[in-house]
Amino acid sequence: MKTLLLFFCLFTALNTTAQNKQYYDWEWKPCNPEDARFVSLTDKTDSGWLRRDFYLSTKKSQMKGLYKDSALKIKNGWFRYFYVNQVVSSQGNYVNGKKMACGYRIISMASSKRLHFIMPVIPPQSWPGTARD
């Protein structure tokens, strides 16, 4: 009985800390590791599922965000996207899949590393003339 209880505790601990790894090609379609451009790591947390995407060429972050569901369909928290050089390309806050705050997108000029344009991204529910719940 003690052995069975120990096995159950060990299995539960390993299962709750398991990390899901998925590889994607340049079109963000699942693929084998040899053809991948990106790798996605998903961890179960007390707040939901944390997904972190990385550029395989540099091992640097491409995206970090929290999902409410295990299928990774309902965004629920801050999402931040990065260019290969680790400059934030865009970010925004989501609650139950809806963008809640105005995020922003940074448009970098390829000819200059110092020149960036910050363009606000306003969620559709904030557009003038749209119905609000």
The first five atom37 places (N, CA, C, CB, O) and aatype in JSON, in Angstrom:
{
  "aatype": [12, 11, 16, 10, 10, 10, 13, 13, 4, 10, 13, 16, 0, 10, 2, 16, 16, 0, 5, 2, 11, 5, 18, 18, 3, 17, 6, 17, 11, 14, 4, 2, 14, 6, 3, 0, 1, 13, 19, 15, 10, 16, 3, 11, 16, 3, 15, 7, 17, 10, 1, 1, 3, 13, 18, 10, 15, 16, 11, 11, 15, 5, 12, 11, 7, 10, 18, 11, 3, 15, 0, 10, 11, 9, 11, 2, 7, 17, 13, 1, 18, 13, 18, 19, 2, 5, 19, 19, 15, 15, 5, 7, 2, 18, 19, 2, 7, 11, 11, 12, 0, 4, 7, 18, 1, 9, 9, 15, 12, 0, 15, 15, 11, 1, 10, 8, 13, 9, 12, 14, 19, 9, 14, 14, 5, 15, 17, 14, 7, 16, 0, 1, 3],
  "atom_mask": [
    [1, 1, 1, 1, 1],
    [1, 1, 1, 1, 1],
    [1, 1, 1, 1, 1],
    [1, 1, 1, 1, 1],
    [1, 1, 1, 1, 1],
    [1, 1, 1, 1, 1],
    [1, 1, 1, 1, 1],
    [1, 1, 1, 1, 1],
    [1, 1, 1, 1, 1],
    [1, 1, 1, 1, 1],
    [1, 1, 1, 1, 1],
    [1, 1, 1, 1, 1],
    [1, 1, 1, 1, 1],
    [1, 1, 1, 1, 1],
    [1, 1, 1, 1, 1],
    [1, 1, 1, 1, 1],
    [1, 1, 1, 1, 1],
    [1, 1, 1, 1, 1],
    [1, 1, 1, 1, 1],
    [1, 1, 1, 1, 1],
    [1, 1, 1, 1, 1],
    [1, 1, 1, 1, 1],
    [1, 1, 1, 1, 1],
    [1, 1, 1, 1, 1],
    [1, 1, 1, 1, 1],
    [1, 1, 1, 1, 1],
    [1, 1, 1, 1, 1],
    [1, 1, 1, 1, 1],
    [1, 1, 1, 1, 1],
    [1, 1, 1, 1, 1],
    [1, 1, 1, 1, 1],
    [1, 1, 1, 1, 1],
    [1, 1, 1, 1, 1],
    [1, 1, 1, 1, 1],
    [1, 1, 1, 1, 1],
    [1, 1, 1, 1, 1],
    [1, 1, 1, 1, 1],
    [1, 1, 1, 1, 1],
    [1, 1, 1, 1, 1],
    [1, 1, 1, 1, 1],
    [1, 1, 1, 1, 1],
    [1, 1, 1, 1, 1],
    [1, 1, 1, 1, 1],
    [1, 1, 1, 1, 1],
    [1, 1, 1, 1, 1],
    [1, 1, 1, 1, 1],
    [1, 1, 1, 1, 1],
    [1, 1, 1, 0, 1],
    [1, 1, 1, 1, 1],
    [1, 1, 1, 1, 1],
    [1, 1, 1, 1, 1],
    [1, 1, 1, 1, 1],
    [1, 1, 1, 1, 1],
    [1, 1, 1, 1, 1],
    [1, 1, 1, 1, 1],
    [1, 1, 1, 1, 1],
    [1, 1, 1, 1, 1],
    [1, 1, 1, 1, 1],
    [1, 1, 1, 1, 1],
    [1, 1, 1, 1, 1],
    [1, 1, 1, 1, 1],
    [1, 1, 1, 1, 1],
    [1, 1, 1, 1, 1],
    [1, 1, 1, 1, 1],
    [1, 1, 1, 0, 1],
    [1, 1, 1, 1, 1],
    [1, 1, 1, 1, 1],
    [1, 1, 1, 1, 1],
    [1, 1, 1, 1, 1],
    [1, 1, 1, 1, 1],
    [1, 1, 1, 1, 1],
    [1, 1, 1, 1, 1],
    [1, 1, 1, 1, 1],
    [1, 1, 1, 1, 1],
    [1, 1, 1, 1, 1],
    [1, 1, 1, 1, 1],
    [1, 1, 1, 0, 1],
    [1, 1, 1, 1, 1],
    [1, 1, 1, 1, 1],
    [1, 1, 1, 1, 1],
    [1, 1, 1, 1, 1],
    [1, 1, 1, 1, 1],
    [1, 1, 1, 1, 1],
    [1, 1, 1, 1, 1],
    [1, 1, 1, 1, 1],
    [1, 1, 1, 1, 1],
    [1, 1, 1, 1, 1],
    [1, 1, 1, 1, 1],
    [1, 1, 1, 1, 1],
    [1, 1, 1, 1, 1],
    [1, 1, 1, 1, 1],
    [1, 1, 1, 0, 1],
    [1, 1, 1, 1, 1],
    [1, 1, 1, 1, 1],
    [1, 1, 1, 1, 1],
    [1, 1, 1, 1, 1],
    [1, 1, 1, 0, 1],
    [1, 1, 1, 1, 1],
    [1, 1, 1, 1, 1],
    [1, 1, 1, 1, 1],
    [1, 1, 1, 1, 1],
    [1, 1, 1, 1, 1],
    [1, 1, 1, 0, 1],
    [1, 1, 1, 1, 1],
    [1, 1, 1, 1, 1],
    [1, 1, 1, 1, 1],
    [1, 1, 1, 1, 1],
    [1, 1, 1, 1, 1],
    [1, 1, 1, 1, 1],
    [1, 1, 1, 1, 1],
    [1, 1, 1, 1, 1],
    [1, 1, 1, 1, 1],
    [1, 1, 1, 1, 1],
    [1, 1, 1, 1, 1],
    [1, 1, 1, 1, 1],
    [1, 1, 1, 1, 1],
    [1, 1, 1, 1, 1],
    [1, 1, 1, 1, 1],
    [1, 1, 1, 1, 1],
    [1, 1, 1, 1, 1],
    [1, 1, 1, 1, 1],
    [1, 1, 1, 1, 1],
    [1, 1, 1, 1, 1],
    [1, 1, 1, 1, 1],
    [1, 1, 1, 1, 1],
    [1, 1, 1, 1, 1],
    [1, 1, 1, 1, 1],
    [1, 1, 1, 1, 1],
    [1, 1, 1, 0, 1],
    [1, 1, 1, 1, 1],
    [1, 1, 1, 1, 1],
    [1, 1, 1, 1, 1],
    [1, 1, 1, 1, 1]
  ],
  "atom_positions": [
    [[0.82, -1.2, 0.0], [0.0, 0.0, 0.0], [0.87, 1.27, 0.0], [-0.94, 0.0, 1.21], [0.57, 2.23, -0.7]],
    [[1.95, 1.25, 0.8], [2.84, 2.41, 0.84], [3.49, 2.65, -0.52], [3.92, 2.22, 1.92], [3.65, 3.79, -0.95]],
    [[3.85, 1.56, -1.19], [4.46, 1.69, -2.51], [3.49, 2.31, -3.5], [4.93, 0.32, -3.02], [3.86, 3.16, -4.31]],
    [[2.24, 1.88, -3.44], [1.22, 2.42, -4.33], [0.99, 3.9, -4.05], [-0.1, 1.65, -4.17], [0.85, 4.69, -4.99]],
    [[0.95, 4.29, -2.79], [0.77, 5.69, -2.42], [1.96, 6.53, -2.88], [0.57, 5.81, -0.9], [1.78, 7.64, -3.38]],
    [[3.16, 6.01, -2.7], [4.36, 6.72, -3.14], [4.36, 6.89, -4.66], [5.63, 5.96, -2.69], [4.68, 7.96, -5.16]],
    [[4.0, 5.83, -5.38], [3.92, 5.92, -6.84], [2.9, 6.97, -7.27], [3.57, 4.55, -7.45], [3.16, 7.76, -8.17]],
    [[1.74, 6.97, -6.64], [0.68, 7.94, -6.97], [1.16, 9.38, -6.73], [-0.58, 7.67, -6.13], [0.94, 10.25, -7.57]],
    [[1.82, 9.62, -5.6], [2.33, 10.97, -5.3], [3.39, 11.4, -6.31], [2.91, 11.02, -3.87], [3.39, 12.54, -6.77]],
    [[4.29, 10.49, -6.66], [5.34, 10.79, -7.63], [4.73, 11.07, -9.0], [6.35, 9.64, -7.71], [5.13, 12.03, -9.67]],
    [[3.78, 10.25, -9.42], [3.13, 10.45, -10.72], [2.4, 11.78, -10.77], [2.15, 9.3, -11.01], [2.48, 12.49, -11.77]],
    [[1.69, 12.13, -9.71], [0.96, 13.39, -9.64], [1.92, 14.58, -9.71], [0.11, 13.46, -8.35], [1.66, 15.55, -10.41]],
    [[3.01, 14.49, -8.98], [3.99, 15.59, -8.98], [4.61, 15.76, -10.37], [5.09, 15.32, -7.94], [4.77, 16.89, -10.83]],
    [[4.95, 14.68, -11.02], [5.54, 14.78, -12.36], [4.52, 15.28, -13.38], [6.08, 13.42, -12.8], [4.87, 16.04, -14.28]],
    [[3.29, 14.87, -13.23], [2.25, 15.28, -14.16], [1.92, 16.77, -14.03], [0.99, 14.45, -13.94], [1.67, 17.42, -15.04]],
    [[1.91, 17.3, -12.83], [1.57, 18.71, -12.64], [2.69, 19.65, -13.06], [1.21, 18.96, -11.19], [2.43, 20.81, -13.36]],
    [[3.91, 19.16, -13.1], [5.02, 20.02, -13.52], [5.45, 19.74, -14.95], [6.2, 19.83, -12.58], [6.45, 20.28, -15.42]],
    [[4.69, 18.89, -15.64], [5.04, 18.55, -17.02], [4.96, 19.78, -17.91], [4.13, 17.44, -17.55], [4.1, 20.64, -17.74]],
    [[5.87, 19.82, -18.85], [5.94, 20.94, -19.78], [5.62, 20.39, -21.17], [7.35, 21.64, -19.74], [6.2, 19.39, -21.6]],
    [[4.72, 21.05, -21.85], [4.35, 20.65, -23.19], [5.21, 21.41, -24.19], [2.84, 20.89, -23.45], [5.31, 22.63, -24.14]],
    [[5.84, 20.67, -25.11], [6.71, 21.29, -26.12], [6.15, 20.98, -27.5], [8.19, 20.78, -25.98], [5.85, 19.83, -27.81]],
    [[6.01, 22.02, -28.33], [5.51, 21.85, -29.69], [6.39, 22.65, -30.65], [4.02, 22.31, -29.8], [6.76, 23.79, -30.35]],
    [[6.71, 22.07, -31.79], [7.52, 22.73, -32.8], [6.64, 23.23, -33.94], [8.61, 21.78, -33.33], [5.65, 22.59, -34.29]],
    [[7.02, 24.4, -34.51], [6.25, 25.0, -35.6], [7.19, 25.43, -36.72], [5.43, 26.21, -35.09], [8.34, 25.8, -36.49]],
    [[6.65, 25.38, -37.97], [7.42, 25.87, -39.11], [7.21, 27.37, -39.27], [7.01, 25.12, -40.4], [6.62, 28.01, -38.39]],
    [[7.67, 27.94, -40.37], [7.61, 29.4, -40.57], [6.19, 29.91, -40.73], [8.43, 29.78, -41.78], [5.95, 31.1, -40.56]],
    [[5.23, 29.02, -41.05], [3.82, 29.41, -41.17], [3.04, 29.1, -39.9], [3.18, 28.69, -42.35], [1.81, 29.18, -39.89]],
    [[3.72, 28.76, -38.84], [3.13, 28.4, -37.56], [2.24, 27.16, -37.66], [2.32, 29.56, -37.02], [1.2, 27.07, -37.01]],
    [[2.68, 26.22, -38.49], [2.02, 24.92, -38.58], [2.87, 23.93, -37.81], [1.82, 24.46, -40.08], [4.1, 23.96, -37.92]],
    [[2.25, 23.04, -37.02], [3.03, 22.04, -36.28], [3.9, 21.21, -37.22], [2.09, 21.12, -35.47], [3.47, 20.84, -38.32]],
    [[5.11, 20.92, -36.78], [6.04, 20.15, -37.61], [7.0, 19.39, -36.72], [6.82, 21.08, -38.59], [6.94, 19.49, -35.49]],
    [[7.91, 18.63, -37.34], [8.93, 17.92, -36.57], [10.07, 18.89, -36.25], [9.46, 16.68, -37.36], [10.2, 19.92, -36.9]],
    [[10.88, 18.57, -35.25], [11.94, 19.5, -34.81], [12.95, 19.88, -35.91], [12.69, 18.89, -33.67], [13.5, 20.98, -35.88]],
    [[13.18, 18.99, -36.87], [14.17, 19.27, -37.92], [13.74, 20.4, -38.85], [14.43, 18.02, -38.73], [14.57, 21.11, -39.4]],
    [[12.42, 20.57, -39.03], [11.89, 21.58, -39.95], [11.39, 22.83, -39.23], [10.77, 21.0, -40.77], [10.84, 23.73, -39.86]],
    [[11.58, 22.9, -37.94], [10.97, 23.97, -37.13], [11.75, 25.27, -37.18], [10.84, 23.51, -35.7], [12.98, 25.29, -37.31]],
    [[11.01, 26.35, -37.06], [11.57, 27.69, -36.89], [11.29, 28.21, -35.48], [10.99, 28.67, -37.93], [12.01, 29.06, -34.97]],
    [[10.23, 27.67, -34.86], [9.81, 28.11, -33.53], [9.55, 26.89, -32.66], [8.55, 29.0, -33.62], [9.22, 25.81, -33.14]],
    [[9.71, 27.1, -31.36], [9.31, 26.08, -30.39], [8.43, 26.76, -29.35], [10.56, 25.39, -29.72], [8.7, 27.89, -28.93]],
    [[7.39, 26.07, -28.94], [6.45, 26.59, -27.97], [6.47, 25.71, -26.73], [5.02, 26.68, -28.56], [6.34, 24.49, -26.82]],
    [[6.64, 26.34, -25.57], [6.61, 25.63, -24.29], [5.39, 26.09, -23.51], [7.92, 25.87, -23.47], [5.16, 27.28, -23.36]],
    [[4.62, 25.13, -23.03], [3.4, 25.45, -22.29], [3.49, 24.82, -20.91], [2.14, 24.95, -23.04], [3.76, 23.63, -20.77]],
    [[3.25, 25.63, -19.88], [3.28, 25.16, -18.5], [1.96, 25.47, -17.83], [4.44, 25.81, -17.72], [1.39, 26.55, -18.02]],
    [[1.46, 24.53, -17.04], [0.27, 24.76, -16.23], [0.69, 25.55, -15.0], [-0.43, 23.42, -15.82], [1.62, 25.16, -14.3]],
    [[0.0, 26.67, -14.74], [0.28, 27.48, -13.56], [-1.0, 27.6, -12.75], [0.83, 28.89, -13.95], [-2.05, 27.11, -13.15]],
    [[-0.91, 28.26, -11.61], [-2.12, 28.47, -10.8], [-3.06, 29.49, -11.44], [-1.73, 28.92, -9.4], [-4.21, 29.59, -11.03]],
    [[-2.59, 30.23, -12.43], [-3.4, 31.25, -13.1], [-3.92, 30.8, -14.46], [-2.61, 32.52, -13.26], [-4.73, 31.5, -15.07]],
    [[-3.47, 29.66, -14.95], [-3.86, 29.18, -16.26], [-2.69, 28.48, -16.93], [0.0, 0.0, 0.0], [-1.87, 27.86, -16.25]],
    [[-2.61, 28.58, -18.24], [-1.55, 27.96, -19.0], [-0.65, 29.03, -19.58], [-2.12, 27.06, -20.12], [-1.09, 29.87, -20.36]],
    [[0.6, 29.0, -19.18], [1.59, 29.97, -19.66], [2.25, 29.4, -20.9], [2.64, 30.28, -18.56], [2.85, 28.33, -20.87]],
    [[2.14, 30.16, -22.0], [2.78, 29.73, -23.25], [3.92, 30.68, -23.56], [1.75, 29.7, -24.43], [3.77, 31.9, -23.52]],
    [[5.07, 30.08, -23.88], [6.24, 30.85, -24.26], [6.74, 30.3, -25.59], [7.36, 30.78, -23.17], [7.07, 29.12, -25.7]],
    [[6.79, 31.17, -26.59], [7.29, 30.79, -27.91], [8.69, 31.37, -28.1], [6.34, 31.28, -29.04], [8.97, 32.48, -27.67]],
    [[9.56, 30.58, -28.75], [10.94, 30.99, -28.94], [11.35, 30.83, -30.4], [11.87, 30.18, -28.04], [10.89, 29.93, -31.09]],
    [[12.22, 31.73, -30.86], [12.88, 31.57, -32.15], [13.94, 30.49, -31.97], [13.51, 32.93, -32.67], [14.8, 30.61, -31.1]],
    [[13.89, 29.44, -32.77], [14.88, 28.37, -32.62], [16.28, 28.83, -33.04], [14.48, 27.17, -33.44], [17.27, 28.35, -32.49]],
    [[16.36, 29.74, -34.0], [17.67, 30.19, -34.49], [18.47, 30.93, -33.43], [17.49, 31.07, -35.69], [19.7, 30.85, -33.41]],
    [[17.78, 31.64, -32.55], [18.48, 32.45, -31.54], [18.21, 32.0, -30.11], [18.08, 33.89, -31.69], [18.88, 32.44, -29.18]],
    [[17.22, 31.13, -29.93], [16.78, 30.68, -28.59], [16.23, 31.85, -27.76], [17.96, 30.01, -27.84], [16.22, 31.79, -26.53]],
    [[15.78, 32.9, -28.44], [15.23, 34.08, -27.77], [13.71, 34.06, -27.85], [15.78, 35.38, -28.41], [13.13, 33.37, -28.68]],
    [[13.08, 34.82, -26.98], [11.62, 34.85, -26.87], [10.96, 35.47, -28.1], [11.22, 35.62, -25.64], [11.44, 36.47, -28.64]],
    [[9.86, 34.86, -28.54], [9.04, 35.4, -29.62], [7.7, 35.88, -29.07], [8.82, 34.34, -30.72], [7.15, 36.87, -29.55]],
    [[7.18, 35.18, -28.03], [5.9, 35.54, -27.43], [5.82, 34.95, -26.03], [4.71, 35.06, -28.29], [6.38, 33.89, -25.75]],
    [[5.11, 35.66, -25.17], [4.83, 35.15, -23.84], [3.42, 35.59, -23.48], [5.88, 35.65, -22.78], [3.1, 36.78, -23.57]],
    [[2.57, 34.63, -23.09], [1.2, 34.98, -22.74], [0.53, 33.89, -21.93], [0.0, 0.0, 0.0], [0.98, 32.74, -21.91]],
    [[-0.54, 34.26, -21.25], [-1.28, 33.36, -20.37], [-2.65, 33.06, -20.97], [-1.43, 33.97, -18.97], [-3.38, 33.96, -21.38]],
    [[-2.99, 31.78, -21.02], [-4.28, 31.33, -21.53], [-5.12, 30.78, -20.39], [-4.1, 30.27, -22.63], [-4.59, 30.28, -19.4]],
    [[-6.43, 30.89, -20.55], [-7.35, 30.39, -19.52], [-7.59, 28.89, -19.67], [-8.68, 31.14, -19.6], [-7.84, 28.2, -18.68]],
    [[-7.52, 28.38, -20.9], [-7.86, 26.99, -21.18], [-6.64, 26.19, -21.66], [-8.97, 26.91, -22.21], [-5.67, 26.75, -22.16]],
    [[-6.73, 24.88, -21.5], [-5.62, 24.01, -21.9], [-5.48, 23.91, -23.42], [-5.8, 22.63, -21.32], [-4.42, 23.52, -23.91]],
    [[-6.52, 24.25, -24.17], [-6.45, 24.25, -25.63], [-5.75, 25.49, -26.17], [-7.86, 24.15, -26.23], [-5.51, 25.61, -27.37]],
    [[-5.42, 26.42, -25.28], [-4.72, 27.67, -25.63], [-5.52, 28.5, -26.64], [-3.33, 27.36, -26.2], [-4.97, 29.01, -27.62]],
    [[-6.8, 28.63, -26.38], [-7.69, 29.41, -27.25], [-8.15, 30.71, -26.59], [-8.9, 28.58, -27.63], [-8.39, 31.69, -27.29]],
    [[-8.27, 30.73, -25.26], [-8.8, 31.9, -24.55], [-7.65, 32.65, -23.87], [-9.87, 31.48, -23.51], [-7.14, 32.22, -22.84]],
    [[-7.26, 33.78, -24.47], [-6.21, 34.61, -23.88], [-6.74, 35.25, -22.61], [-5.71, 35.7, -24.89], [-7.88, 35.73, -22.57]],
    [[-5.92, 35.25, -21.56], [-6.37, 35.78, -20.28], [-5.17, 36.34, -19.51], [-7.08, 34.68, -19.46], [-4.63, 35.68, -18.62]],
    [[-4.77, 37.55, -19.84], [-3.62, 38.17, -19.2], [-2.82, 38.95, -20.23], [0.0, 0.0, 0.0], [-3.28, 39.19, -21.35]],
    [[-1.62, 39.35, -19.84], [-0.76, 40.13, -20.73], [-0.11, 39.23, -21.76], [0.32, 40.89, -19.93], [0.36, 38.14, -21.44]],
    [[-0.09, 39.71, -22.99], [0.61, 39.03, -24.08], [1.64, 40.0, -24.63], [-0.38, 38.56, -25.2], [1.35, 41.17, -24.89]],
    [[2.82, 39.49, -24.81], [3.92, 40.32, -25.3], [4.61, 39.56, -26.43], [4.93, 40.68, -24.14], [4.97, 38.4, -26.29]],
    [[4.79, 40.25, -27.56], [5.44, 39.67, -28.73], [6.75, 40.41, -28.99], [4.51, 39.75, -29.98], [6.86, 41.61, -28.76]],
    [[7.76, 39.66, -29.46], [9.09, 40.22, -29.63], [9.61, 39.98, -31.05], [10.06, 39.61, -28.61], [9.33, 38.95, -31.66]],
    [[10.38, 40.95, -31.55], [11.16, 40.73, -32.75], [12.35, 39.85, -32.4], [11.63, 42.09, -33.38], [12.61, 39.6, -31.22]],
    [[13.07, 39.37, -33.41], [14.24, 38.51, -33.17], [15.27, 39.22, -32.3], [14.87, 38.1, -34.5], [15.94, 38.57, -31.5]],
    [[15.41, 40.55, -32.45], [16.39, 41.3, -31.66], [15.9, 41.62, -30.25], [16.75, 42.58, -32.37], [16.55, 42.38, -29.52]],
    [[14.76, 41.05, -29.85], [14.16, 41.17, -28.53], [13.51, 42.52, -28.24], [15.19, 40.92, -27.5], [13.16, 42.79, -27.09]],
    [[13.33, 43.35, -29.24], [12.52, 44.56, -29.09], [11.07, 44.12, -29.07], [12.81, 45.61, -30.25], [10.66, 43.28, -29.88]],
    [[10.28, 44.67, -28.16], [8.86, 44.32, -28.09], [8.17, 44.8, -29.36], [8.18, 44.93, -26.82], [8.25, 45.99, -29.69]],
    [[7.5, 43.9, -30.06], [6.79, 44.29, -31.29], [5.36, 44.7, -30.99], [6.8, 43.14, -32.3], [4.83, 45.6, -31.64]],
    [[4.72, 44.06, -30.02], [3.38, 44.46, -29.6], [3.07, 43.82, -28.26], [2.32, 44.06, -30.66], [3.69, 42.84, -27.86]],
    [[2.08, 44.4, -27.59], [1.63, 43.81, -26.33], [0.22, 44.29, -26.06], [2.57, 44.18, -25.16], [-0.23, 45.31, -26.57]],
    [[-0.48, 43.53, -25.23], [-1.84, 43.9, -24.86], [-2.35, 43.0, -23.75], [0.0, 0.0, 0.0], [-1.79, 41.94, -23.5]],
    [[-3.41, 43.44, -23.09], [-4.0, 42.71, -21.99], [-5.34, 42.13, -22.43], [-4.18, 43.62, -20.75], [-6.14, 42.81, -23.07]],
    [[-5.58, 40.87, -22.09], [-6.81, 40.17, -22.45], [-7.49, 39.65, -21.2], [-6.52, 39.02, -23.44], [-6.83, 39.24, -20.25]],
    [[-8.83, 39.66, -21.21], [-9.63, 39.03, -20.16], [-10.67, 38.18, -20.87], [-10.29, 40.11, -19.2], [-11.49, 38.69, -21.64]],
    [[-10.65, 36.88, -20.6], [-11.58, 35.93, -21.22], [-11.61, 36.05, -22.74], [-12.97, 36.14, -20.66], [-12.67, 35.98, -23.34]],
    [[-10.46, 36.24, -23.35], [-10.34, 36.28, -24.8], [-10.58, 37.63, -25.44], [0.0, 0.0, 0.0], [-10.43, 37.76, -26.66]],
    [[-10.95, 38.63, -24.66], [-11.21, 39.97, -25.22], [-10.1, 40.92, -24.82], [-12.58, 40.51, -24.75], [-9.65, 40.93, -23.67]],
    [[-9.66, 41.72, -25.79], [-8.62, 42.71, -25.51], [-9.24, 43.82, -24.67], [-8.0, 43.28, -26.83], [-10.22, 44.44, -25.09]],
    [[-8.68, 44.07, -23.5], [-9.29, 45.0, -22.56], [-8.68, 46.39, -22.59], [-9.19, 44.46, -21.18], [-9.4, 47.38, -22.47]],
    [[-7.42, 46.47, -22.74], [-6.76, 47.78, -22.71], [-6.15, 48.05, -24.07], [-5.66, 47.84, -21.59], [-5.89, 47.13, -24.84]],
    [[-5.95, 49.29, -24.35], [-5.27, 49.63, -25.6], [-3.85, 49.1, -25.52], [-5.28, 51.17, -25.86], [-3.09, 49.44, -24.62]],
    [[-3.51, 48.28, -26.46], [-2.14, 47.79, -26.54], [-1.37, 48.67, -27.49], [0.0, 0.0, 0.0], [-1.83, 49.76, -27.84]],
    [[-0.22, 48.22, -27.88], [0.53, 48.99, -28.87], [1.36, 48.05, -29.73], [1.42, 50.03, -28.19], [1.68, 46.93, -29.33]],
    [[1.69, 48.53, -30.89], [2.54, 47.81, -31.82], [3.7, 48.73, -32.17], [1.75, 47.36, -33.11], [3.5, 49.9, -32.47]],
    [[4.9, 48.2, -32.13], [6.08, 48.99, -32.46], [6.52, 48.61, -33.86], [7.23, 48.76, -31.43], [6.77, 47.44, -34.16]],
    [[6.61, 49.6, -34.71], [7.05, 49.38, -36.08], [8.48, 49.88, -36.19], [6.1, 50.1, -37.12], [8.74, 51.08, -36.06]],
    [[9.4, 48.96, -36.42], [10.82, 49.33, -36.51], [11.2, 49.58, -37.95], [11.71, 48.23, -35.9], [10.75, 48.89, -38.86]],
    [[12.03, 50.57, -38.14], [12.57, 50.84, -39.46], [13.84, 50.02, -39.6], [12.85, 52.37, -39.67], [14.74, 50.1, -38.76]],
    [[13.93, 49.23, -40.66], [15.08, 48.35, -40.85], [16.39, 49.11, -40.99], [14.87, 47.48, -42.08], [17.45, 48.6, -40.63]],
    [[16.33, 50.34, -41.5], [17.55, 51.1, -41.73], [18.11, 51.73, -40.46], [17.3, 52.17, -42.76], [19.26, 52.16, -40.44]],
    [[17.31, 51.79, -39.42], [17.77, 52.44, -38.19], [17.3, 51.66, -36.98], [17.28, 53.89, -38.12], [16.11, 51.39, -36.83]],
    [[18.23, 51.29, -36.12], [17.87, 50.56, -34.91], [17.26, 51.48, -33.86], [19.08, 49.85, -34.35], [16.67, 51.01, -32.89]],
    [[17.4, 52.78, -34.04], [16.92, 53.72, -33.04], [15.55, 54.3, -33.37], [17.9, 54.84, -32.89], [14.89, 54.85, -32.49]],
    [[15.12, 54.18, -34.6], [13.87, 54.81, -35.01], [12.73, 53.8, -34.93], [13.99, 55.38, -36.44], [12.72, 52.81, -35.66]],
    [[11.78, 54.05, -34.06], [10.62, 53.19, -33.9], [9.38, 54.06, -33.9], [10.72, 52.35, -32.59], [9.39, 55.19, -33.42]],
    [[8.32, 53.53, -34.45], [7.02, 54.18, -34.38], [6.15, 53.38, -33.45], [6.37, 54.32, -35.79], [6.07, 52.15, -33.57]],
    [[5.49, 54.04, -32.52], [4.57, 53.35, -31.62], [3.16, 53.67, -32.08], [4.79, 53.79, -30.13], [2.74, 54.83, -32.09]],
    [[2.44, 52.63, -32.46], [1.1, 52.79, -32.98], [0.12, 52.14, -32.0], [0.97, 52.17, -34.4], [0.21, 50.93, -31.77]],
    [[-0.8, 52.9, -31.42], [-1.75, 52.3, -30.49], [-2.66, 51.31, -31.21], [-2.58, 53.38, -29.79], [-3.07, 51.53, -32.35]],
    [[-2.97, 50.24, -30.52], [-3.91, 49.25, -31.04], [-5.14, 49.32, -30.15], [-3.29, 47.8, -31.06], [-5.1, 48.95, -28.98]],
    [[-6.24, 49.78, -30.72], [-7.47, 49.96, -29.96], [-8.39, 48.79, -30.26], [-8.16, 51.32, -30.3], [-8.68, 48.52, -31.43]],
    [[-8.87, 48.08, -29.23], [-9.74, 46.94, -29.47], [-11.06, 47.37, -30.12], [-10.03, 46.21, -28.16], [-11.53, 48.48, -29.87]],
    [[-11.65, 46.51, -30.97], [-12.88, 46.87, -31.69], [-14.01, 47.34, -30.8], [-13.35, 45.71, -32.49], [-14.79, 48.2, -31.21]],
    [[-14.14, 46.8, -29.58], [-15.24, 47.22, -28.71], [-15.09, 48.68, -28.26], [-15.32, 46.31, -27.5], [-16.04, 49.25, -27.72]],
    [[-13.92, 49.28, -28.47], [-13.7, 50.68, -28.1], [-13.88, 51.63, -29.28], [-12.31, 50.84, -27.52], [-13.78, 52.84, -29.11]],
    [[-14.13, 51.09, -30.48], [-14.3, 51.94, -31.65], [-15.57, 52.76, -31.52], [-14.34, 51.1, -32.93], [-16.56, 52.27, -30.98]],
    [[-15.57, 54.0, -31.99], [-16.77, 54.83, -31.94], [-17.91, 54.18, -32.73], [-16.49, 56.23, -32.49], [-17.71, 53.64, -33.82]],
    [[-19.11, 54.24, -32.16], [-20.29, 53.72, -32.84], [-20.53, 52.24, -32.66], [0.0, 0.0, 0.0], [-21.46, 51.69, -33.25]],
    [[-19.69, 51.56, -31.86], [-19.92, 50.14, -31.63], [-20.66, 49.94, -30.33], [-18.59, 49.36, -31.62], [-20.48, 50.7, -29.38]],
    [[-21.49, 48.92, -30.3], [-22.28, 48.63, -29.09], [-21.37, 48.08, -28.01], [-23.42, 47.63, -29.4], [-20.43, 47.33, -28.29]],
    [[-21.65, 48.44, -26.79], [-20.86, 47.94, -25.66], [-21.77, 47.11, -24.76], [-20.21, 49.11, -24.86], [-22.93, 47.44, -24.53]],
    [[-21.19, 46.04, -24.25], [-21.97, 45.16, -23.35], [-22.11, 45.76, -21.98], [-21.32, 43.79, -23.23], [-22.73, 45.16, -21.11]]
  ]
}
